[in-house]
């Protein structure tokens, strides 16, 4: 399963349900990792989503707080209030459910 370390601010916002998306830059590194770990593909209108589970971890230690989330991944613009840069395309990881570990 894909484990993504994130800052405490974003982690807490995801846990509370306030933040519904996480972003990763469109680069070969993330393309490869997301393609490898997100196996299912669905089509909704013109959007192509890859789905699966990821673990968001608040830090890099194995003992750091972590949550398991079901996500829908697509390419799009992120929200600045959630850490994205204006007018930049990202892999958007839409969080559809959160499970504590």
PyMOL commands that set and color helices and strands:
alter all, ss='L'
color gray80, all
select helices_A, chain A and resi 8-16+28-37+80-82
alter helices_A, ss='H'
color red, helices_A
select strands_A, chain A and resi 2-5+21-25+40-44+47-57+66-77+89-100
alter strands_A, ss='S'
color yellow, strands_A
deselect
rebuild
show_as cartoon
